[in-house]
Amino acid sequence: LHDLRAEQLQFVDSFVNNQRICVLKPRQIGMTTIATACLFWKAYVSGDPVNTLAITHEAEACGRINMMLKNFHRNLPRQIRSNLLKDNMKALQFAHNEASFRQLMAGGRSQARSFTFQSLHCTEMGLWPKGSSAREGNSVDEDVWASALATIHENENTRIIIESTADGP
């Protein structure tokens, strides 16, 4: 924790003490990275299969979060590094406790339907699409939010994190 920025340290404190966190952030302070790291840690050390959903504003961001998760896993000490049951571009699942991560882009079809999650990471929520060719209507972002919340099964491991740079007033 000694190399973290003040904002990241504040986030870690919030993560430990709160189940719901909302961060309006400036660019390039590593908030998505620290949020993903905290969710990784929470899932990895859990005795239960904690399932985490990350919803991003663009497909490239899904890939970046997936790579972060793989790097966190790869850099664990060999003695405690679990095998992976799933390891693809949309999902990662640990063998030792079956905890999983899934990444989706806001505005796509079937936003997290058929899944149950304990944690939700909404990154760059202010940049989520308002409309989409995949979905009808003018409030796609609100539909995605409602759909994602409907997948959450709250317990002591639950974390709901919203972090975004501003996009307008």
N, CA, C and O atoms as a DFTB+ gen file, in Angstrom:
676 C
 N C O
     1  1       0.804      -1.205       0.000
     2  2       0.000       0.000       0.000
     3  2       0.848       1.271       0.000
     4  3       0.303       2.374      -0.038
     5  1       2.147       1.135       0.041
     6  2       3.001       2.319       0.141
     7  2       3.135       3.102      -1.165
     8  3       3.509       4.275      -1.126
     9  1       2.846       2.500      -2.314
    10  2       2.970       3.215      -3.591
    11  2       1.645       3.766      -4.108
    12  3       1.580       4.262      -5.232
    13  1       0.613       3.686      -3.318
    14  2      -0.694       4.134      -3.781
    15  2      -0.842       5.644      -3.653
    16  3      -0.253       6.276      -2.776
    17  1      -1.636       6.195      -4.543
    18  2      -1.982       7.620      -4.474
    19  2      -2.957       7.827      -3.320
    20  3      -3.586       6.879      -2.851
    21  1      -3.077       9.065      -2.870
    22  2      -3.984       9.385      -1.757
    23  2      -5.414       8.968      -2.079
    24  3      -6.125       8.460      -1.213
    25  1      -5.836       9.184      -3.328
    26  2      -7.211       8.811      -3.730
    27  2      -7.406       7.303      -3.679
    28  3      -8.479       6.824      -3.311
    29  1      -6.369       6.551      -4.047
    30  2      -6.468       5.097      -4.007
    31  2      -6.534       4.588      -2.566
    32  3      -7.288       3.663      -2.264
    33  1      -5.742       5.194      -1.678
    34  2      -5.793       4.817      -0.257
    35  2      -7.170       5.100       0.333
    36  3      -7.698       4.310       1.115
    37  1      -7.739       6.235      -0.051
    38  2      -9.085       6.579       0.411
    39  2     -10.093       5.550      -0.097
    40  3     -11.013       5.166       0.626
    41  1      -9.918       5.104      -1.349
    42  2     -10.807       4.087      -1.896
    43  2     -10.685       2.770      -1.112
    44  3     -11.697       2.150      -0.783
    45  1      -9.455       2.346      -0.816
    46  2      -9.252       1.098      -0.072
    47  2      -9.969       1.164       1.273
    48  3     -10.611       0.197       1.683
    49  1      -9.863       2.298       1.960
    50  2     -10.565       2.478       3.229
    51  2     -12.079       2.359       3.028
    52  3     -12.762       1.709       3.819
    53  1     -12.592       2.978       1.988
    54  2     -14.033       2.884       1.689
    55  2     -14.428       1.461       1.354
    56  3     -15.488       0.996       1.773
    57  1     -13.589       0.761       0.602
    58  2     -13.877      -0.618       0.212
    59  2     -13.988      -1.535       1.425
    60  3     -14.867      -2.395       1.485
    61  1     -13.101      -1.347       2.380
    62  2     -13.102      -2.169       3.594
    63  2     -14.330      -1.878       4.455
    64  3     -14.871      -2.787       5.085
    65  1     -14.772      -0.628       4.487
    66  2     -15.814      -0.220       5.423
    67  2     -17.204      -0.027       4.836
    68  3     -18.145       0.256       5.578
    69  1     -17.356      -0.170       3.534
    70  2     -18.656       0.085       2.902
    71  2     -18.943      -0.950       1.819
    72  3     -18.031      -1.471       1.178
    73  1     -20.217      -1.235       1.632
    74  2     -20.603      -2.155       0.562
    75  2     -20.931      -1.419      -0.731
    76  3     -20.898      -2.022      -1.803
    77  1     -21.245      -0.139      -0.653
    78  2     -21.580       0.658      -1.838
    79  2     -20.669       1.873      -1.886
    80  3     -20.561       2.632      -0.923
    81  1     -20.009       2.040      -3.040
    82  2     -19.041       3.113      -3.192
    83  2     -19.283       3.805      -4.527
    84  3     -19.427       3.155      -5.563
    85  1     -19.327       5.137      -4.486
    86  2     -19.489       5.933      -5.700
    87  2     -18.333       6.932      -5.767
    88  3     -18.119       7.715      -4.842
    89  1     -17.593       6.889      -6.877
    90  2     -16.419       7.734      -7.022
    91  2     -16.555       8.580      -8.282
    92  3     -16.646       8.039      -9.384
    93  1     -16.570       9.891      -8.130
    94  2     -16.462      10.806      -9.266
    95  2     -15.002      11.207      -9.296
    96  3     -14.507      11.839      -8.363
    97  1     -14.312      10.843     -10.361
    98  2     -12.855      10.911     -10.347
    99  2     -12.294      11.741     -11.480
   100  3     -12.930      11.910     -12.521
   101  1     -11.088      12.259     -11.266
   102  2     -10.352      12.839     -12.388
   103  2      -9.736      11.688     -13.190
   104  3      -9.751      10.544     -12.737
   105  1      -9.212      11.972     -14.341
   106  2      -8.605      10.934     -15.175
   107  2      -7.232      10.535     -14.658
   108  3      -6.515      11.325     -14.044
   109  1      -6.896       9.287     -14.929
   110  2      -5.545       8.753     -14.743
   111  2      -5.027       8.756     -13.310
   112  3      -3.874       9.109     -13.065
   113  1      -5.878       8.364     -12.365
   114  2      -5.383       8.201     -10.994
   115  2      -5.387       6.731     -10.574
   116  3      -5.059       6.406      -9.434
   117  1      -5.762       5.846     -11.501
   118  2      -5.728       4.418     -11.210
   119  2      -6.918       3.918     -10.417
   120  3      -6.806       2.917      -9.709
   121  1      -8.066       4.598     -10.518
   122  2      -9.230       4.182      -9.733
   123  2      -9.802       2.852     -10.236
   124  3     -10.183       2.001      -9.432
   125  1      -9.864       2.670     -11.543
   126  2     -10.362       1.396     -12.071
   127  2      -9.433       0.263     -11.645
   128  3      -9.894      -0.828     -11.308
   129  1      -8.142       0.519     -11.660
   130  2      -7.169      -0.502     -11.265
   131  2      -7.326      -0.878      -9.803
   132  3      -7.353      -2.064      -9.475
   133  1      -7.429       0.106      -8.915
   134  2      -7.536      -0.217      -7.488
   135  2      -8.882      -0.874      -7.172
   136  3      -8.947      -1.767      -6.328
   137  1      -9.953      -0.444      -7.840
   138  2     -11.262      -1.081      -7.632
   139  2     -11.217      -2.537      -8.086
   140  3     -11.727      -3.421      -7.398
   141  1     -10.611      -2.781      -9.233
   142  2     -10.495      -4.148      -9.740
   143  2      -9.612      -4.990      -8.820
   144  3      -9.914      -6.157      -8.569
   145  1      -8.529      -4.409      -8.320
   146  2      -7.640      -5.125      -7.402
   147  2      -8.360      -5.505      -6.106
   148  3      -8.209      -6.625      -5.617
   149  1      -9.126      -4.593      -5.562
   150  2      -9.853      -4.877      -4.310
   151  2     -10.903      -5.968      -4.530
   152  3     -11.069      -6.853      -3.691
   153  1     -11.606      -5.902      -5.653
   154  2     -12.606      -6.932      -5.959
   155  2     -11.938      -8.288      -6.196
   156  3     -12.464      -9.324      -5.789
   157  1     -10.783      -8.277      -6.853
   158  2     -10.015      -9.512      -7.058
   159  2      -9.658     -10.121      -5.698
   160  3      -9.902     -11.303      -5.455
   161  1      -9.080      -9.302      -4.818
   162  2      -8.691      -9.783      -3.486
   163  2      -9.892     -10.357      -2.736
   164  3      -9.811     -11.444      -2.164
   165  1     -11.009      -9.620      -2.741
   166  2     -12.209     -10.050      -2.013
   167  2     -12.678     -11.412      -2.511
   168  3     -13.017     -12.289      -1.716
   169  1     -12.697     -11.583      -3.828
   170  2     -13.143     -12.850      -4.405
   171  2     -12.131     -13.966      -4.158
   172  3     -12.515     -15.095      -3.854
   173  1     -10.857     -13.661      -4.285
   174  2      -9.822     -14.685      -4.181
   175  2      -9.737     -15.295      -2.790
   176  3      -9.530     -16.501      -2.658
   177  1      -9.893     -14.483      -1.753
   178  2      -9.752     -14.992      -0.386
   179  2     -11.070     -15.483       0.199
   180  3     -11.097     -16.004       1.314
   181  1     -12.150     -15.324      -0.534
   182  2     -13.450     -15.748      -0.035
   183  2     -13.550     -17.274       0.009
   184  3     -13.019     -17.977      -0.851
   185  1     -14.240     -17.757       1.030
   186  2     -14.533     -19.185       1.106
   187  2     -15.713     -19.573       0.240
   188  3     -15.985     -20.757       0.038
   189  1     -16.408     -18.580      -0.268
   190  2     -17.589     -18.797      -1.105
   191  2     -17.298     -18.372      -2.534
   192  3     -16.377     -17.592      -2.775
   193  1     -18.075     -18.879      -3.482
   194  2     -17.896     -18.456      -4.874
   195  2     -18.491     -17.068      -5.135
   196  3     -19.622     -16.944      -5.606
   197  1     -17.719     -16.041      -4.827
   198  2     -18.147     -14.666      -5.059
   199  2     -18.064     -14.387      -6.559
   200  3     -17.005     -14.557      -7.163
   201  1     -19.161     -13.964      -7.153
   202  2     -19.202     -13.659      -8.578
   203  2     -19.292     -12.152      -8.761
   204  3     -20.143     -11.489      -8.166
   205  1     -18.398     -11.619      -9.596
   206  2     -18.279     -10.186      -9.789
   207  2     -18.526      -9.832     -11.247
   208  3     -17.981     -10.464     -12.151
   209  1     -19.353      -8.816     -11.465
   210  2     -19.640      -8.312     -12.801
   211  2     -19.033      -6.929     -12.958
   212  3     -19.248      -6.051     -12.123
   213  1     -18.276      -6.736     -14.026
   214  2     -17.768      -5.409     -14.378
   215  2     -18.465      -4.977     -15.657
   216  3     -18.462      -5.703     -16.651
   217  1     -19.058      -3.797     -15.628
   218  2     -19.695      -3.245     -16.822
   219  2     -18.925      -1.989     -17.202
   220  3     -18.723      -1.093     -16.382
   221  1     -18.500      -1.940     -18.455
   222  2     -17.680      -0.848     -18.945
   223  2     -18.411      -0.074     -20.034
   224  3     -19.494      -0.464     -20.469
   225  1     -17.810       1.019     -20.465
   226  2     -18.406       1.870     -21.490
   227  2     -17.991       1.479     -22.901
   228  3     -18.609       1.929     -23.866
   229  1     -16.967       0.656     -23.043
   230  2     -16.486       0.264     -24.365
   231  2     -15.839      -1.115     -24.300
   232  3     -15.402      -1.557     -23.237
   233  1     -15.781      -1.789     -25.444
   234  2     -15.230      -3.145     -25.506
   235  2     -13.762      -3.184     -25.076
   236  3     -13.341      -4.121     -24.398
   237  1     -12.983      -2.176     -25.464
   238  2     -11.568      -2.155     -25.080
   239  2     -11.394      -2.125     -23.568
   240  3     -10.448      -2.712     -23.042
   241  1     -12.293      -1.451     -22.868
   242  2     -12.208      -1.398     -21.403
   243  2     -12.470      -2.769     -20.805
   244  3     -11.861      -3.127     -19.796
   245  1     -13.366      -3.543     -21.408
   246  2     -13.587      -4.928     -20.950
   247  2     -12.282      -5.701     -21.033
   248  3     -11.914      -6.419     -20.103
   249  1     -11.587      -5.550     -22.152
   250  2     -10.315      -6.235     -22.336
   251  2      -9.259      -5.794     -21.343
   252  3      -8.481      -6.614     -20.855
   253  1      -9.225      -4.493     -21.037
   254  2      -8.244      -3.994     -20.064
   255  2      -8.504      -4.563     -18.673
   256  3      -7.569      -4.949     -17.972
   257  1      -9.769      -4.615     -18.275
   258  2     -10.094      -5.185     -16.958
   259  2      -9.746      -6.668     -16.937
   260  3      -9.214      -7.159     -15.942
   261  1     -10.034      -7.382     -18.007
   262  2      -9.700      -8.797     -18.091
   263  2      -8.189      -8.996     -17.950
   264  3      -7.745      -9.905     -17.249
   265  1      -7.404      -8.151     -18.613
   266  2      -5.942      -8.259     -18.509
   267  2      -5.451      -7.928     -17.099
   268  3      -4.512      -8.553     -16.606
   269  1      -6.084      -6.944     -16.448
   270  2      -5.719      -6.641     -15.057
   271  2      -5.915      -7.874     -14.189
   272  3      -5.031      -8.246     -13.418
   273  1      -7.076      -8.505     -14.317
   274  2      -7.381      -9.683     -13.504
   275  2      -6.363     -10.796     -13.750
   276  3      -5.885     -11.428     -12.808
   277  1      -6.037     -11.028     -15.014
   278  2      -5.051     -12.068     -15.353
   279  2      -3.680     -11.719     -14.793
   280  3      -2.962     -12.605     -14.330
   281  1      -3.305     -10.449     -14.826
   282  2      -2.016     -10.038     -14.255
   283  2      -1.999     -10.187     -12.747
   284  3      -1.004     -10.643     -12.185
   285  1      -3.085      -9.810     -12.078
   286  2      -3.156     -10.004     -10.623
   287  2      -2.967     -11.487     -10.298
   288  3      -2.204     -11.843      -9.400
   289  1      -3.671     -12.342     -11.036
   290  2      -3.585     -13.790     -10.806
   291  2      -2.170     -14.305     -11.081
   292  3      -1.605     -15.029     -10.262
   293  1      -1.607     -13.941     -12.213
   294  2      -0.277     -14.408     -12.612
   295  2       0.800     -13.968     -11.621
   296  3       1.798     -14.667     -11.445
   297  1       0.611     -12.823     -10.977
   298  2       1.621     -12.303     -10.060
   299  2       1.441     -12.741      -8.608
   300  3       2.197     -12.318      -7.733
   301  1       0.454     -13.576      -8.354
   302  2       0.335     -14.159      -7.014
   303  2       1.509     -15.107      -6.778
   304  3       2.007     -15.722      -7.721
   305  1       1.948     -15.228      -5.539
   306  2       3.002     -16.219      -5.259
   307  2       2.528     -17.617      -5.685
   308  3       1.372     -17.984      -5.475
   309  1       3.431     -18.373      -6.278
   310  2       3.091     -19.697      -6.811
   311  2       2.415     -20.588      -5.757
   312  3       1.532     -21.382      -6.083
   313  1       2.837     -20.450      -4.486
   314  2       2.312     -21.301      -3.417
   315  2       0.815     -21.078      -3.175
   316  3       0.133     -21.986      -2.701
   317  1       0.302     -19.905      -3.486
   318  2      -1.125     -19.640      -3.234
   319  2      -1.922     -19.424      -4.519
   320  3      -3.126     -19.176      -4.454
   321  1      -1.274     -19.514      -5.690
   322  2      -1.962     -19.275      -6.963
   323  2      -2.799     -20.488      -7.336
   324  3      -2.277     -21.582      -7.544
   325  1      -4.100     -20.275      -7.416
   326  2      -5.047     -21.318      -7.787
   327  2      -5.059     -21.489      -9.305
   328  3      -4.743     -20.558     -10.047
   329  1      -5.425     -22.677      -9.752
   330  2      -5.684     -22.879     -11.177
   331  2      -6.942     -22.119     -11.558
   332  3      -7.720     -21.712     -10.695
   333  1      -7.134     -21.932     -12.845
   334  2      -8.329     -21.260     -13.348
   335  2      -9.265     -22.271     -13.997
   336  3      -8.843     -23.098     -14.805
   337  1     -10.544     -22.193     -13.630
   338  2     -11.560     -23.025     -14.288
   339  2     -11.980     -22.406     -15.612
   340  3     -12.280     -23.115     -16.573
   341  1     -12.000     -21.059     -15.657
   342  2     -12.322     -20.322     -16.874
   343  2     -11.269     -19.255     -17.057
   344  3     -10.821     -18.619     -16.103
   345  1     -10.886     -19.075     -18.301
   346  2      -9.906     -18.050     -18.627
   347  2     -10.116     -17.662     -20.086
   348  3      -9.478     -18.212     -20.984
   349  1     -11.018     -16.706     -20.313
   350  2     -11.257     -16.226     -21.662
   351  2     -11.428     -14.712     -21.625
   352  3     -11.203     -14.096     -20.583
   353  1     -11.813     -14.114     -22.716
   354  2     -11.901     -12.658     -22.796
   355  2     -13.072     -12.060     -22.025
   356  3     -13.081     -10.857     -21.762
   357  1     -14.053     -12.870     -21.659
   358  2     -15.214     -12.349     -20.939
   359  2     -15.310     -12.831     -19.506
   360  3     -16.081     -12.283     -18.719
   361  1     -14.535     -13.854     -19.154
   362  2     -14.696     -14.429     -17.816
   363  2     -13.402     -15.032     -17.303
   364  3     -12.556     -15.491     -18.070
   365  1     -13.273     -15.020     -15.992
   366  2     -12.163     -15.637     -15.280
   367  2     -12.774     -16.299     -14.049
   368  3     -13.572     -15.680     -13.346
   369  1     -12.406     -17.551     -13.784
   370  2     -12.951     -18.249     -12.620
   371  2     -11.857     -19.051     -11.944
   372  3     -11.107     -19.773     -12.601
   373  1     -11.769     -18.922     -10.617
   374  2     -10.757     -19.618      -9.829
   375  2     -11.216     -21.035      -9.507
   376  3     -12.399     -21.276      -9.265
   377  1     -10.264     -21.973      -9.506
   378  2     -10.581     -23.367      -9.202
   379  2     -10.796     -23.596      -7.708
   380  3     -11.628     -24.422      -7.332
   381  1     -10.067     -22.886      -6.850
   382  2     -10.090     -23.198      -5.423
   383  2     -11.408     -22.815      -4.737
   384  3     -11.781     -23.451      -3.752
   385  1     -12.108     -21.813      -5.221
   386  2     -13.373     -21.427      -4.579
   387  2     -14.488     -21.122      -5.580
   388  3     -15.592     -20.748      -5.183
   389  1     -14.208     -21.279      -6.864
   390  2     -15.161     -21.051      -7.947
   391  2     -15.639     -19.600      -8.059
   392  3     -16.631     -19.326      -8.734
   393  1     -14.942     -18.677      -7.405
   394  2     -15.251     -17.252      -7.574
   395  2     -14.968     -16.878      -9.018
   396  3     -14.059     -17.423      -9.643
   397  1     -15.760     -15.935      -9.551
   398  2     -15.599     -15.595     -10.963
   399  2     -15.753     -14.102     -11.207
   400  3     -16.313     -13.365     -10.395
   401  1     -15.239     -13.688     -12.347
   402  2     -15.365     -12.323     -12.845
   403  2     -15.903     -12.398     -14.256
   404  3     -15.504     -13.261     -15.038
   405  1     -16.812     -11.491     -14.580
   406  2     -17.362     -11.399     -15.927
   407  2     -17.351      -9.931     -16.325
   408  3     -17.692      -9.066     -15.518
   409  1     -16.963      -9.647     -17.555
   410  2     -16.901      -8.286     -18.044
   411  2     -17.876      -8.122     -19.210
   412  3     -17.897      -8.939     -20.132
   413  1     -18.677      -7.066     -19.161
   414  2     -19.630      -6.766     -20.224
   415  2     -19.548      -5.294     -20.583
   416  3     -19.119      -4.467     -19.778
   417  1     -19.961      -4.979     -21.797
   418  2     -20.030      -3.593     -22.233
   419  2     -21.474      -3.115     -22.102
   420  3     -22.399      -3.799     -22.542
   421  1     -21.665      -1.965     -21.508
   422  2     -23.009      -1.401     -21.341
   423  2     -23.646      -1.191     -22.716
   424  3     -23.005      -0.697     -23.642
   425  1     -24.897      -1.569     -22.828
   426  2     -25.638      -1.342     -24.066
   427  2     -25.789      -2.558     -24.930
   428  3     -26.541      -2.533     -25.904
   429  1     -25.085      -3.640     -24.596
   430  2     -25.222      -4.857     -25.377
   431  2     -26.491      -5.609     -24.997
   432  3     -27.205      -5.221     -24.073
   433  1     -26.754      -6.663     -25.706
   434  2     -27.930      -7.485     -25.410
   435  2     -27.671      -8.361     -24.185
   436  3     -26.528      -8.692     -23.871
   437  1     -28.744      -8.727     -23.507
   438  2     -28.701      -9.672     -22.392
   439  2     -27.720      -9.251     -21.305
   440  3     -26.878     -10.046     -20.888
   441  1     -27.821      -8.024     -20.851
   442  2     -26.918      -7.510     -19.830
   443  2     -27.010      -8.322     -18.546
   444  3     -27.836      -8.045     -17.677
   445  1     -26.154      -9.323     -18.442
   446  2     -25.972     -10.133     -17.231
   447  2     -27.145     -11.040     -16.914
   448  3     -27.185     -11.627     -15.832
   449  1     -28.078     -11.171     -17.801
   450  2     -29.196     -12.083     -17.540
   451  2     -28.673     -13.506     -17.382
   452  3     -27.635     -13.865     -17.938
   453  1     -29.396     -14.299     -16.626
   454  2     -29.072     -15.703     -16.370
   455  2     -27.891     -15.900     -15.426
   456  3     -27.425     -17.027     -15.260
   457  1     -27.401     -14.845     -14.813
   458  2     -26.296     -14.948     -13.874
   459  2     -26.697     -14.314     -12.543
   460  3     -27.599     -13.478     -12.486
   461  1     -26.013     -14.723     -11.476
   462  2     -26.168     -14.099     -10.172
   463  2     -24.789     -13.626      -9.733
   464  3     -23.807     -14.366      -9.806
   465  1     -24.737     -12.390      -9.279
   466  2     -23.472     -11.795      -8.851
   467  2     -23.605     -11.279      -7.426
   468  3     -24.696     -10.927      -6.980
   469  1     -22.480     -11.239      -6.719
   470  2     -22.447     -10.645      -5.389
   471  2     -21.838      -9.246      -5.450
   472  3     -22.097      -8.419      -4.575
   473  1     -21.038      -8.979      -6.470
   474  2     -20.408      -7.667      -6.592
   475  2     -20.570      -7.122      -8.001
   476  3     -20.651      -7.864      -8.980
   477  1     -20.615      -5.781      -8.065
   478  2     -20.818      -5.088      -9.327
   479  2     -19.849      -3.920      -9.398
   480  3     -19.765      -3.114      -8.471
   481  1     -19.119      -3.831     -10.503
   482  2     -18.187      -2.726     -10.736
   483  2     -18.626      -2.022     -12.004
   484  3     -18.458      -2.548     -13.104
   485  1     -19.182      -0.842     -11.854
   486  2     -19.622      -0.028     -12.994
   487  2     -18.540       1.009     -13.244
   488  3     -18.410       1.978     -12.496
   489  1     -17.771       0.800     -14.293
   490  2     -16.664       1.701     -14.558
   491  2     -17.004       2.650     -15.706
   492  3     -17.604       2.255     -16.706
   493  1     -16.606       3.903     -15.534
   494  2     -16.927       4.977     -16.481
   495  2     -18.423       5.018     -16.799
   496  3     -18.828       5.128     -17.956
   497  1     -19.220       4.929     -15.753
   498  2     -20.676       4.902     -15.895
   499  2     -21.212       6.157     -16.589
   500  3     -22.201       6.080     -17.318
   501  1     -20.580       7.296     -16.375
   502  2     -21.012       8.524     -17.032
   503  2     -20.860       8.478     -18.540
   504  3     -21.453       9.288     -19.254
   505  1     -20.068       7.532     -19.028
   506  2     -19.833       7.390     -20.457
   507  2     -20.624       6.230     -21.075
   508  3     -20.502       5.954     -22.268
   509  1     -21.426       5.563     -20.258
   510  2     -22.249       4.487     -20.806
   511  2     -23.163       5.056     -21.888
   512  3     -23.584       6.209     -21.792
   513  1     -23.475       4.271     -22.910
   514  2     -24.311       4.778     -24.007
   515  2     -25.735       5.090     -23.541
   516  3     -26.339       4.360     -22.754
   517  1     -26.229       6.190     -24.055
   518  2     -27.619       6.560     -23.759
   519  2     -28.570       5.819     -24.689
   520  3     -29.717       5.552     -24.331
   521  1     -28.091       5.489     -25.875
   522  2     -28.867       4.748     -26.864
   523  2     -27.952       3.733     -27.515
   524  3     -26.731       3.879     -27.460
   525  1     -28.521       2.705     -28.134
   526  2     -27.722       1.655     -28.731
   527  2     -28.476       0.996     -29.862
   528  3     -29.701       0.881     -29.819
   529  1     -27.750       0.565     -30.869
   530  2     -28.391      -0.164     -31.958
   531  2     -28.856      -1.533     -31.490
   532  3     -29.721      -2.145     -32.116
   533  1     -28.288      -2.013     -30.400
   534  2     -28.672      -3.319     -29.871
   535  2     -29.946      -3.257     -29.026
   536  3     -30.602      -4.279     -28.823
   537  1     -30.295      -2.082     -28.538
   538  2     -31.453      -1.938     -27.658
   539  2     -32.267      -0.741     -28.097
   540  3     -31.705       0.278     -28.499
   541  1     -33.558      -0.845     -28.028
   542  2     -34.424       0.274     -28.378
   543  2     -34.599       1.193     -27.175
   544  3     -34.449       0.763     -26.031
   545  1     -34.915       2.446     -27.434
   546  2     -35.201       3.378     -26.348
   547  2     -34.116       4.406     -26.173
   548  3     -33.042       4.316     -26.767
   549  1     -34.417       5.389     -25.342
   550  2     -33.484       6.489     -25.118
   551  2     -32.746       6.382     -23.794
   552  3     -31.920       7.241     -23.485
   553  1     -33.018       5.357     -23.011
   554  2     -32.397       5.272     -21.690
   555  2     -31.701       3.925     -21.502
   556  3     -31.921       3.232     -20.509
   557  1     -30.864       3.570     -22.464
   558  2     -30.151       2.298     -22.392
   559  2     -29.326       2.210     -21.120
   560  3     -29.290       1.161     -20.477
   561  1     -28.655       3.312     -20.746
   562  2     -27.833       3.299     -19.547
   563  2     -28.659       2.961     -18.307
   564  3     -28.205       2.206     -17.447
   565  1     -29.854       3.509     -18.210
   566  2     -30.733       3.211     -17.073
   567  2     -31.207       1.761     -17.112
   568  3     -31.327       1.114     -16.071
   569  1     -31.477       1.251     -18.315
   570  2     -31.893      -0.150     -18.449
   571  2     -30.768      -1.098     -18.028
   572  3     -31.009      -2.101     -17.356
   573  1     -29.537      -0.770     -18.430
   574  2     -28.385      -1.599     -18.059
   575  2     -28.210      -1.595     -16.547
   576  3     -27.993      -2.646     -15.945
   577  1     -28.302      -0.431     -15.937
   578  2     -28.169      -0.310     -14.477
   579  2     -29.226      -1.157     -13.774
   580  3     -28.906      -1.907     -12.852
   581  1     -30.466      -1.045     -14.198
   582  2     -31.549      -1.821     -13.584
   583  2     -31.326      -3.321     -13.770
   584  3     -31.531      -4.106     -12.843
   585  1     -30.912      -3.708     -14.957
   586  2     -30.657      -5.113     -15.243
   587  2     -29.519      -5.648     -14.385
   588  3     -29.618      -6.745     -13.834
   589  1     -28.434      -4.878     -14.269
   590  2     -27.291      -5.309     -13.462
   591  2     -27.663      -5.435     -11.994
   592  3     -27.293      -6.412     -11.344
   593  1     -28.388      -4.461     -11.467
   594  2     -28.799      -4.535     -10.055
   595  2     -29.682      -5.743      -9.785
   596  3     -29.639      -6.323      -8.700
   597  1     -30.482      -6.119     -10.774
   598  2     -31.374      -7.275     -10.605
   599  2     -30.601      -8.584     -10.483
   600  3     -31.157      -9.579     -10.018
   601  1     -29.329      -8.606     -10.889
   602  2     -28.534      -9.831     -10.801
   603  2     -27.815      -9.977      -9.466
   604  3     -27.240     -11.027      -9.179
   605  1     -27.845      -8.919      -8.644
   606  2     -27.078      -8.912      -7.394
   607  2     -27.807      -9.660      -6.287
   608  3     -28.968      -9.385      -5.982
   609  1     -27.095     -10.609      -5.698
   610  2     -27.565     -11.307      -4.501
   611  2     -26.677     -10.812      -3.360
   612  3     -25.523     -11.221      -3.230
   613  1     -27.233      -9.930      -2.541
   614  2     -26.426      -9.276      -1.514
   615  2     -26.143     -10.189      -0.328
   616  3     -27.012     -10.914       0.157
   617  1     -24.891     -10.123       0.119
   618  2     -24.453     -10.779       1.346
   619  2     -23.265      -9.989       1.898
   620  3     -23.014      -8.869       1.454
   621  1     -22.536     -10.553       2.856
   622  2     -21.434      -9.809       3.471
   623  2     -20.291      -9.537       2.485
   624  3     -19.474      -8.647       2.724
   625  1     -20.223     -10.281       1.393
   626  2     -19.177     -10.065       0.387
   627  2     -19.551      -9.038      -0.670
   628  3     -18.713      -8.666      -1.491
   629  1     -20.789      -8.579      -0.663
   630  2     -21.260      -7.693      -1.719
   631  2     -20.537      -6.351      -1.721
   632  3     -20.323      -5.729      -0.680
   633  1     -20.172      -5.930      -2.923
   634  2     -19.642      -4.588      -3.153
   635  2     -20.279      -4.084      -4.442
   636  3     -20.283      -4.782      -5.456
   637  1     -20.810      -2.886      -4.396
   638  2     -21.325      -2.217      -5.590
   639  2     -20.516      -0.943      -5.734
   640  3     -20.606      -0.033      -4.909
   641  1     -19.722      -0.893      -6.796
   642  2     -18.806       0.223      -7.017
   643  2     -19.167       0.910      -8.324
   644  3     -19.248       0.280      -9.379
   645  1     -19.380       2.205      -8.230
   646  2     -19.570       3.042      -9.415
   647  2     -18.408       4.014      -9.424
   648  3     -18.166       4.719      -8.444
   649  1     -17.686       4.048     -10.544
   650  2     -16.612       5.035     -10.654
   651  2     -16.615       5.573     -12.075
   652  3     -16.733       4.824     -13.045
   653  1     -16.482       6.885     -12.171
   654  2     -16.546       7.518     -13.485
   655  2     -15.926       8.898     -13.477
   656  3     -15.942       9.613     -12.475
   657  1     -15.385       9.244     -14.617
   658  2     -15.072      10.636     -14.858
   659  2     -16.391      11.296     -15.280
   660  3     -17.321      10.613     -15.708
   661  1     -16.464      12.590     -15.161
   662  2     -17.704      13.301     -15.516
   663  2     -17.894      13.307     -17.022
   664  3     -16.929      13.297     -17.785
   665  1     -19.155      13.323     -17.438
   666  2     -19.513      13.475     -18.842
   667  2     -20.693      14.437     -18.895
   668  3     -21.837      14.024     -19.086
   669  1     -20.408      15.701     -18.727
   670  2     -21.449      16.694     -18.685
   671  2     -21.803      17.058     -17.249
   672  3     -21.147      16.607     -16.309
   673  1     -22.833      17.870     -17.082
   674  2     -23.203      18.315     -15.729
   675  2     -23.738      17.185     -14.866
   676  3     -24.089      17.406     -13.707
